[in-house]
Amino acid sequence: MNLKNFVLESYDEMKNKVTWPKFSFLQNSAVLVLVASLIFALFIGVVDLGFENVMTWFYDLF
């Protein structure tokens, strides 16, 4: 299989055989990922802050 044939068949497959999602679906998915990432980051930040306070309290005992 030569390079030209590969490129032509790849282009045909991407254009005619692949089902591409609608733009609105991609927007909704992006918003969902953004919100989930922010919630996860806030959760990790709160856990880190709590752990820092516990370790500071523990080391201040000694």
Buried (B, 14 or more C-beta within 10 A) or exposed (E): EEEEEEEEEEEEEEEEEEEEEEEEEEEEEEEEEEEEEEEEEEEEEEEEEEEEEEEEEEEEEE
